[in-house]
């Protein structure tokens, strides 16, 4: 028996050869891809860190060096003088603003995270009429910008006498529709229904089941919502601007803005504003560094089944 094989046509052979040559060796393609990715990451790092580097170097300069010296040099180091001036100006009102921001952001983010986790737990684990429609209404709140709600909240606060008080900034911070959405996603991925049923069989009530089992299982989600809300409240500017007129109640963002408006008439405010801005970054850095392990775990929730 004779087996005949048909030789490939010259055109097909030429096409495959040109395709291989165009693609190049696999090792070269991997090297080019890795180089492109590293270059993009380097550009992103420079874009992110360059303003912070400028802020650190600028905080070490006095007014003359800021207006006429090199922006990224440590030629004249006046950080100690700037901190001393910041601590003594107007009897240290800056650190009162700093404490106000810690109060608004710390207490507000903690209570908001608890409310969001409880709401997300209820939306995910309980069946009740109109659940999905109500959740849709909550999601509509994500589409509304917070600046559009500042004036209605001011009118409501003025009706009940909360304007120019701590409550006028704290109470609006307790509501976060996006946090409720995240909490529901986390509860679906972290809290199994079997664990809740076992707790109910053992005689635990619904509140105790949530507090001892549900909340502990969804703690990565709690930390994630806390970090997002802490950052949002710490950087919040428009709501305190509308609600507060007493400087002793200002957060650090509004206080620095008030000082920055004076720099056009009095240049001595420049070191105060820049040094205060540098100190204002520290709580956010500390919060992310301390809680990043829980935050990373929360971001990967539900990614692997």
KEKE-3310 file (N, C-alpha, C; in steps of 0.2 Angstrom, whole numbers, plus 5000, padded with zeros to 4 digits):
npx = (5004:5003:5007:5003:5009:5004:5013:5015:5008:5018:5013:5006:5016:5024:5016:5014:5027:5030:5021:5026:5038:5033:5027:5038:5051:5045:5051:5056:5044:5038:5048:5046:5033:5034:5043:5035:5024:5031:5036:5024:5020:5030:5028:5016:5019:5028:5020:5011:5019:5027:5020:5018:5032:5036:5028:5034:5047:5044:5038:5049:5054:5055:5045:5052:5061:5051:5045:5055:5065:5073:5061:5062:5072:5083:5089:5088:5083:5069:5059:5057:5055:5043:5034:5033:5028:5016:5010:5009:5001:4987:4984:4986:4976:4976:4978:4967:4958:4963:4960:4946:4944:4949:4939:4927:4930:4935:4925:4913:4916:4917:4904:4897:4901:4897:4883:4881:4886:4877:4865:4868:4869:4856:4849:4855:4853:4840:4823:4811:4796:4797:4811:4821:4817:4819:4832:4836:4833:4842:4853:4851:4855:4868:4871:4868:4877:4886:4888:4877:4867:4871:4865:4851:4852:4858:4846:4838:4845:4845:4832:4830:4839:4853:4863:4880:4886:4894:4886:4880:4889:4893:4881:4876:4887:4885:4878:4879:4877:4884:4892:4883:4880:4893:4894:4883:4888:4900:4894:4887:4898:4906:4899:4891:4875:4873:4880:4873:4861:4864:4868:4855:4848:4854:4849:4851:4847:4842:4849:4860:4865:4870:4879:4889:4892:4889:4895:4908:4913:4912:4921:4932:4925:4919:4931:4935:4924:4926:4938:4936:4926:4932:4942:4934:4927:4937:4943:4932:4925:4915:4903:4906:4909:4897:4889:4896:4901:4908:4925:4931:4925:4929:4935:4951:4953:4944:4949:4963:4959:4954:4965:4973:4966:4971:4984:4986:4986:4994:5009:5015:5008:5010:5020:5013:5001:5007:5014:5004:4996:5005:5005:4992:4991:4996:4987:4979:4988:4993:4982:4979:4991:4991:4978:4979:4980:4968:4961:4965:4962:4948:4946:4947:4937:4925:4932:4937:4930)
npy = (4994:5011:5026:5043:5059:5076:5090:5106:5120:5133:5146:5145:5142:5153:5162:5158:5159:5173:5178:5173:5180:5193:5192:5190:5184:5175:5178:5191:5198:5197:5204:5217:5219:5219:5230:5240:5240:5243:5255:5263:5261:5268:5281:5284:5283:5294:5304:5303:5305:5316:5329:5327:5326:5339:5346:5341:5347:5360:5363:5365:5378:5396:5411:5419:5410:5401:5410:5413:5403:5387:5374:5361:5359:5357:5368:5378:5375:5377:5370:5367:5381:5384:5375:5379:5392:5388:5382:5392:5402:5412:5407:5393:5388:5380:5367:5364:5364:5353:5343:5344:5339:5326:5321:5323:5315:5302:5298:5300:5291:5279:5277:5278:5267:5256:5258:5257:5243:5236:5239:5234:5221:5218:5220:5209:5197:5196:5193:5203:5213:5223:5224:5224:5235:5245:5245:5249:5262:5266:5265:5275:5286:5286:5292:5305:5320:5325:5339:5344:5342:5349:5362:5359:5351:5361:5369:5360:5358:5371:5372:5364:5369:5365:5371:5378:5369:5355:5344:5347:5344:5331:5322:5322:5314:5301:5294:5285:5280:5272:5265:5257:5249:5242:5236:5226:5218:5213:5206:5196:5189:5185:5181:5167:5159:5147:5148:5158:5152:5142:5149:5154:5142:5138:5147:5161:5178:5189:5202:5199:5188:5196:5204:5196:5187:5190:5203:5202:5193:5200:5210:5214:5221:5231:5238:5243:5251:5260:5266:5272:5282:5289:5295:5303:5311:5318:5325:5333:5348:5357:5355:5359:5372:5377:5375:5379:5394:5398:5399:5390:5378:5374:5362:5355:5357:5367:5377:5379:5383:5396:5402:5402:5411:5423:5424:5432:5445:5445:5439:5431:5420:5409:5399:5394:5389:5379:5371:5367:5360:5349:5342:5339:5328:5317:5309:5302:5294:5287:5280:5272:5264:5257:5250:5243:5229:5223:5231:5227:5213:5215:5221:5211:5202:5190:5188:5176:5160)
npz = (5000:4996:5002:4999:5001:5002:4997:5005:4998:4990:4992:5005:5013:5013:5018:5032:5036:5035:5044:5056:5057:5058:5070:5079:5090:5104:5117:5115:5113:5126:5133:5127:5131:5145:5147:5143:5152:5164:5161:5161:5174:5180:5176:5181:5195:5196:5193:5204:5215:5214:5217:5231:5235:5232:5241:5253:5252:5251:5263:5271:5269:5270:5268:5259:5252:5247:5237:5229:5228:5223:5219:5223:5232:5246:5252:5261:5277:5286:5293:5307:5312:5305:5309:5323:5321:5316:5327:5336:5330:5332:5344:5342:5334:5322:5326:5333:5323:5317:5326:5326:5312:5314:5323:5315:5304:5310:5319:5312:5300:5306:5312:5301:5293:5301:5300:5286:5284:5292:5285:5272:5276:5279:5267:5260:5267:5272:5267:5261:5257:5243:5242:5233:5225:5235:5237:5224:5225:5234:5227:5217:5225:5224:5212:5214:5216:5230:5232:5227:5236:5247:5250:5252:5263:5272:5273:5280:5292:5297:5300:5311:5320:5320:5313:5312:5321:5328:5325:5312:5303:5306:5306:5292:5287:5290:5281:5267:5251:5242:5250:5256:5245:5243:5255:5254:5244:5250:5261:5254:5249:5260:5271:5275:5273:5280:5292:5298:5300:5308:5320:5323:5326:5337:5346:5346:5344:5331:5331:5339:5332:5320:5326:5333:5323:5309:5308:5311:5302:5290:5292:5284:5273:5281:5285:5272:5268:5279:5276:5264:5267:5277:5271:5262:5271:5277:5267:5264:5259:5254:5261:5276:5273:5270:5281:5293:5302:5313:5317:5326:5324:5312:5300:5296:5282:5278:5286:5281:5269:5272:5277:5265:5257:5262:5258:5247:5251:5262:5262:5272:5275:5267:5272:5283:5277:5268:5276:5285:5276:5273:5286:5286:5277:5283:5292:5283:5276:5287:5290:5279:5278:5290:5289:5277:5275:5278:5269:5256:5257:5257:5244:5235:5237:5233:5220:5217:5216)
capx = (5000:5007:5004:5006:5008:5004:5017:5011:5009:5023:5010:5004:5022:5027:5011:5016:5034:5029:5017:5031:5043:5030:5026:5044:5052:5041:5055:5056:5037:5038:5052:5043:5027:5036:5045:5029:5021:5035:5036:5018:5020:5035:5025:5011:5022:5031:5014:5008:5023:5030:5017:5020:5039:5036:5025:5039:5052:5041:5037:5055:5056:5052:5042:5057:5063:5045:5043:5061:5070:5071:5055:5063:5079:5083:5095:5087:5079:5065:5053:5056:5052:5037:5030:5033:5024:5009:5008:5007:4997:4980:4984:4986:4970:4977:4978:4960:4955:4965:4956:4939:4944:4949:4932:4922:4932:4935:4918:4909:4918:4916:4897:4894:4903:4892:4876:4882:4886:4870:4860:4870:4868:4849:4847:4857:4851:4833:4818:4805:4793:4800:4818:4825:4816:4822:4839:4837:4832:4848:4858:4850:4858:4875:4871:4867:4883:4886:4888:4870:4864:4873:4860:4845:4854:4858:4840:4835:4849:4843:4825:4831:4844:4860:4868:4885:4887:4897:4881:4879:4894:4893:4875:4876:4892:4883:4874:4884:4874:4889:4895:4878:4881:4898:4892:4879:4892:4904:4890:4886:4904:4909:4894:4887:4869:4873:4883:4868:4856:4867:4867:4848:4846:4857:4845:4854:4843:4844:4854:4866:4868:4873:4884:4894:4894:4889:4899:4915:4914:4912:4926:4936:4921:4919:4937:4935:4920:4929:4944:4933:4922:4937:4945:4929:4925:4943:4944:4926:4926:4909:4898:4908:4909:4890:4886:4900:4904:4913:4931:4933:4922:4931:4940:4957:4952:4941:4954:4968:4957:4953:4972:4975:4964:4974:4990:4986:4987:5000:5013:5018:5003:5012:5023:5007:4997:5010:5016:4998:4994:5009:5002:4985:4991:4998:4982:4977:4994:4993:4976:4980:4996:4989:4973:4979:4980:4961:4958:4967:4957:4941:4945:4947:4931:4921:4935:4939:4925)
capy = (5000:5017:5032:5049:5065:5082:5095:5112:5125:5139:5152:5144:5142:5160:5166:5156:5162:5180:5179:5172:5185:5199:5192:5190:5179:5175:5181:5198:5201:5197:5209:5223:5220:5221:5237:5245:5240:5246:5262:5266:5262:5273:5287:5284:5284:5300:5309:5303:5306:5322:5334:5325:5328:5346:5348:5340:5352:5367:5364:5367:5384:5402:5414:5421:5404:5399:5414:5414:5398:5381:5371:5354:5359:5358:5373:5382:5371:5380:5366:5369:5387:5384:5371:5383:5397:5385:5380:5398:5407:5412:5402:5386:5386:5375:5360:5364:5362:5346:5339:5344:5334:5319:5320:5322:5309:5296:5296:5299:5286:5273:5276:5277:5260:5252:5259:5254:5236:5234:5240:5229:5214:5217:5219:5203:5191:5196:5194:5208:5216:5229:5224:5226:5242:5250:5245:5253:5269:5268:5265:5281:5291:5286:5296:5312:5323:5328:5346:5346:5341:5354:5367:5356:5349:5367:5371:5356:5359:5377:5371:5360:5372:5362:5375:5380:5365:5349:5339:5349:5340:5324:5319:5320:5309:5295:5291:5284:5275:5268:5261:5251:5244:5239:5231:5221:5214:5210:5201:5191:5185:5184:5179:5161:5158:5142:5151:5162:5147:5138:5153:5154:5136:5139:5152:5168:5183:5192:5207:5195:5185:5200:5207:5192:5183:5194:5209:5199:5190:5205:5215:5217:5226:5237:5242:5246:5257:5265:5270:5277:5287:5293:5300:5308:5316:5322:5330:5337:5355:5361:5355:5363:5379:5380:5374:5382:5400:5398:5396:5385:5372:5372:5356:5358:5359:5374:5382:5380:5388:5403:5405:5403:5417:5429:5425:5437:5451:5444:5433:5427:5415:5404:5394:5391:5385:5373:5366:5364:5355:5343:5338:5336:5322:5312:5304:5298:5290:5282:5275:5267:5260:5253:5246:5241:5222:5222:5234:5222:5208:5217:5223:5204:5198:5187:5187:5169:5156)
capz = (5000:4995:5005:4996:5005:4997:4999:5006:4993:4992:4995:5012:5017:5013:5023:5039:5038:5036:5051:5062:5057:5060:5077:5082:5095:5111:5122:5113:5114:5133:5135:5126:5136:5152:5147:5142:5159:5169:5160:5163:5181:5182:5175:5186:5202:5196:5193:5210:5221:5213:5221:5238:5236:5232:5247:5258:5252:5252:5270:5274:5267:5273:5263:5253:5248:5243:5231:5224:5228:5220:5222:5225:5235:5254:5253:5268:5281:5291:5295:5314:5313:5302:5314:5329:5319:5315:5333:5340:5327:5334:5350:5340:5331:5317:5329:5335:5316:5316:5331:5323:5307:5317:5326:5310:5300:5313:5322:5306:5296:5310:5313:5294:5291:5304:5297:5279:5285:5294:5279:5267:5278:5279:5260:5257:5271:5274:5262:5263:5251:5240:5244:5227:5223:5239:5235:5218:5227:5237:5221:5214:5229:5222:5206:5216:5219:5237:5232:5225:5242:5253:5251:5255:5270:5276:5275:5285:5298:5300:5303:5318:5324:5320:5309:5315:5327:5326:5322:5305:5298:5308:5304:5285:5285:5292:5275:5261:5247:5239:5256:5257:5240:5244:5261:5252:5240:5255:5265:5250:5248:5266:5276:5272:5276:5284:5298:5302:5302:5314:5326:5325:5329:5344:5350:5345:5341:5325:5333:5342:5326:5316:5330:5334:5317:5303:5308:5312:5295:5285:5294:5278:5270:5286:5285:5266:5269:5283:5273:5259:5270:5281:5266:5259:5276:5279:5262:5263:5260:5253:5267:5281:5271:5270:5288:5298:5302:5318:5315:5331:5322:5306:5299:5293:5275:5278:5289:5276:5263:5274:5277:5258:5254:5265:5255:5242:5254:5266:5260:5277:5276:5263:5275:5287:5272:5265:5282:5287:5271:5274:5291:5284:5273:5287:5294:5277:5275:5292:5290:5273:5279:5295:5287:5270:5274:5278:5263:5251:5257:5255:5237:5231:5239:5227:5214:5216:5219)
cpx = (5004:5003:5007:5004:5008:5008:5013:5013:5014:5019:5008:5011:5025:5022:5013:5023:5034:5026:5022:5036:5040:5029:5032:5045:5047:5045:5055:5049:5036:5042:5049:5037:5029:5039:5040:5025:5025:5036:5030:5017:5024:5032:5020:5013:5025:5025:5011:5012:5027:5026:5018:5027:5039:5033:5030:5044:5050:5040:5043:5058:5052:5048:5046:5059:5057:5044:5049:5066:5068:5066:5057:5070:5078:5089:5094:5082:5076:5059:5052:5052:5045:5032:5028:5028:5017:5006:5005:5003:4990:4979:4983:4980:4970:4976:4971:4956:4957:4961:4949:4939:4945:4942:4927:4924:4932:4928:4913:4910:4916:4908:4894:4895:4898:4885:4876:4882:4880:4865:4862:4868:4860:4847:4849:4854:4844:4828:4812:4802:4796:4808:4822:4824:4819:4829:4841:4837:4839:4854:4857:4854:4865:4876:4871:4874:4882:4885:4880:4865:4865:4868:4853:4846:4855:4851:4836:4838:4847:4836:4826:4836:4851:4865:4874:4887:4891:4892:4880:4883:4894:4887:4875:4882:4890:4879:4879:4881:4879:4892:4890:4879:4887:4897:4888:4884:4897:4900:4889:4892:4907:4905:4890:4881:4869:4875:4877:4862:4858:4866:4860:4845:4848:4853:4847:4848:4846:4850:4860:4869:4872:4879:4890:4896:4895:4895:4907:4917:4915:4917:4930:4932:4920:4925:4937:4931:4923:4934:4941:4930:4927:4940:4940:4928:4931:4944:4938:4927:4919:4904:4900:4908:4902:4887:4889:4902:4908:4919:4934:4930:4925:4935:4946:4957:4950:4946:4960:4966:4956:4960:4974:4972:4967:4981:4991:4988:4993:5003:5016:5014:5005:5015:5017:5003:5000:5012:5010:4995:4998:5006:4996:4985:4992:4993:4979:4982:4994:4987:4976:4985:4994:4983:4973:4979:4972:4958:4959:4963:4950:4940:4945:4941:4927:4925:4937:4933:4927)
cpy = (5006:5023:5038:5055:5071:5087:5102:5117:5131:5145:5151:5145:5149:5164:5165:5159:5170:5182:5178:5177:5191:5198:5192:5185:5180:5179:5189:5201:5201:5203:5216:5224:5222:5228:5242:5246:5244:5254:5266:5266:5267:5280:5289:5286:5291:5305:5309:5306:5313:5328:5333:5327:5336:5349:5347:5345:5359:5369:5366:5374:5390:5405:5416:5415:5401:5403:5415:5409:5392:5377:5364:5354:5360:5363:5376:5378:5375:5377:5367:5375:5387:5380:5375:5389:5394:5384:5386:5403:5406:5407:5395:5384:5381:5368:5359:5361:5355:5341:5338:5339:5327:5317:5318:5316:5303:5294:5295:5293:5279:5271:5275:5270:5255:5252:5256:5246:5233:5234:5235:5222:5213:5216:5212:5197:5191:5197:5198:5211:5222:5229:5227:5233:5247:5250:5249:5260:5271:5269:5272:5287:5291:5291:5303:5315:5326:5335:5348:5346:5345:5359:5364:5354:5355:5369:5367:5357:5366:5377:5368:5363:5369:5366:5378:5376:5359:5344:5341:5345:5333:5320:5317:5315:5302:5291:5291:5278:5270:5263:5255:5246:5240:5234:5225:5216:5210:5205:5195:5186:5182:5180:5173:5161:5152:5144:5154:5157:5143:5142:5154:5148:5135:5143:5159:5172:5186:5197:5204:5191:5190:5203:5203:5188:5187:5199:5207:5196:5195:5211:5218:5222:5232:5241:5246:5252:5262:5269:5275:5283:5291:5298:5305:5313:5321:5327:5334:5344:5359:5361:5359:5370:5382:5380:5378:5389:5402:5395:5390:5378:5370:5366:5359:5360:5366:5379:5384:5385:5395:5406:5407:5409:5424:5429:5430:5444:5451:5438:5428:5421:5409:5398:5390:5387:5378:5368:5363:5359:5348:5339:5335:5330:5316:5307:5300:5292:5284:5277:5270:5262:5255:5248:5243:5233:5220:5225:5230:5216:5209:5218:5216:5200:5196:5186:5180:5165:5149)
cpz = (5000:4998:5002:5000:5000:5000:5000:5000:4995:4994:5002:5016:5018:5018:5030:5041:5039:5042:5057:5062:5059:5068:5081:5087:5101:5116:5121:5114:5122:5135:5134:5130:5143:5152:5147:5149:5164:5168:5162:5170:5184:5181:5180:5193:5202:5197:5200:5216:5220:5217:5229:5239:5236:5238:5253:5258:5253:5259:5274:5272:5270:5267:5257:5249:5244:5237:5227:5224:5224:5223:5225:5229:5243:5256:5260:5271:5287:5293:5303:5315:5310:5306:5320:5327:5319:5322:5337:5337:5329:5340:5348:5337:5326:5320:5332:5329:5315:5320:5328:5317:5309:5320:5320:5306:5304:5316:5316:5302:5300:5311:5306:5292:5294:5301:5290:5280:5287:5289:5274:5269:5278:5272:5257:5261:5273:5267:5265:5257:5249:5241:5238:5225:5228:5238:5229:5220:5230:5232:5218:5218:5227:5216:5208:5219:5226:5237:5231:5232:5248:5255:5254:5262:5275:5278:5280:5292:5301:5303:5310:5322:5325:5316:5314:5322:5324:5322:5314:5300:5300:5305:5296:5283:5287:5287:5269:5257:5244:5244:5257:5251:5241:5250:5259:5248:5245:5259:5260:5249:5254:5271:5273:5276:5281:5291:5302:5304:5308:5320:5328:5328:5336:5348:5350:5342:5335:5326:5335:5336:5321:5320:5331:5328:5311:5303:5308:5305:5290:5287:5288:5274:5275:5285:5278:5266:5273:5280:5268:5262:5274:5276:5263:5264:5277:5273:5260:5264:5259:5259:5273:5279:5271:5277:5293:5297:5308:5317:5320:5329:5315:5306:5296:5286:5274:5281:5285:5271:5266:5275:5270:5255:5256:5262:5250:5245:5259:5265:5265:5279:5272:5267:5280:5283:5270:5271:5285:5283:5272:5280:5290:5280:5278:5290:5289:5276:5280:5292:5284:5275:5285:5293:5280:5270:5274:5271:5257:5251:5255:5247:5233:5233:5233:5221:5212:5220:5219)
residu = (UNK:UNK:UNK:UNK:UNK:UNK:UNK:UNK:UNK:UNK:UNK:UNK:UNK:UNK:UNK:UNK:UNK:UNK:UNK:UNK:UNK:UNK:UNK:UNK:UNK:UNK:UNK:UNK:UNK:UNK:UNK:UNK:UNK:UNK:UNK:UNK:UNK:UNK:UNK:UNK:UNK:UNK:UNK:UNK:UNK:UNK:UNK:UNK:UNK:UNK:UNK:UNK:UNK:UNK:UNK:UNK:UNK:UNK:UNK:UNK:UNK:UNK:UNK:UNK:UNK:UNK:UNK:UNK:UNK:UNK:UNK:UNK:UNK:UNK:UNK:UNK:UNK:UNK:UNK:UNK:UNK:UNK:UNK:UNK:UNK:UNK:UNK:UNK:UNK:UNK:UNK:UNK:UNK:UNK:UNK:UNK:UNK:UNK:UNK:UNK:UNK:UNK:UNK:UNK:UNK:UNK:UNK:UNK:UNK:UNK:UNK:UNK:UNK:UNK:UNK:UNK:UNK:UNK:UNK:UNK:UNK:UNK:UNK:UNK:UNK:UNK:UNK:UNK:UNK:UNK:UNK:UNK:UNK:UNK:UNK:UNK:UNK:UNK:UNK:UNK:UNK:UNK:UNK:UNK:UNK:UNK:UNK:UNK:UNK:UNK:UNK:UNK:UNK:UNK:UNK:UNK:UNK:UNK:UNK:UNK:UNK:UNK:UNK:UNK:UNK:UNK:UNK:UNK:UNK:UNK:UNK:UNK:UNK:UNK:UNK:UNK:UNK:UNK:UNK:UNK:UNK:UNK:UNK:UNK:UNK:UNK:UNK:UNK:UNK:UNK:UNK:UNK:UNK:UNK:UNK:UNK:UNK:UNK:UNK:UNK:UNK:UNK:UNK:UNK:UNK:UNK:UNK:UNK:UNK:UNK:UNK:UNK:UNK:UNK:UNK:UNK:UNK:UNK:UNK:UNK:UNK:UNK:UNK:UNK:UNK:UNK:UNK:UNK:UNK:UNK:UNK:UNK:UNK:UNK:UNK:UNK:UNK:UNK:UNK:UNK:UNK:UNK:UNK:UNK:UNK:UNK:UNK:UNK:UNK:UNK:UNK:UNK:UNK:UNK:UNK:UNK:UNK:UNK:UNK:UNK:UNK:UNK:UNK:UNK:UNK:UNK:UNK:UNK:UNK:UNK:UNK:UNK:UNK:UNK:UNK:UNK:UNK:UNK:UNK:UNK:UNK:UNK:UNK:UNK:UNK:UNK:UNK:UNK:UNK:UNK:UNK:UNK:UNK:UNK:UNK:UNK:UNK:UNK:UNK:UNK:UNK:UNK:UNK:UNK:UNK)
# end
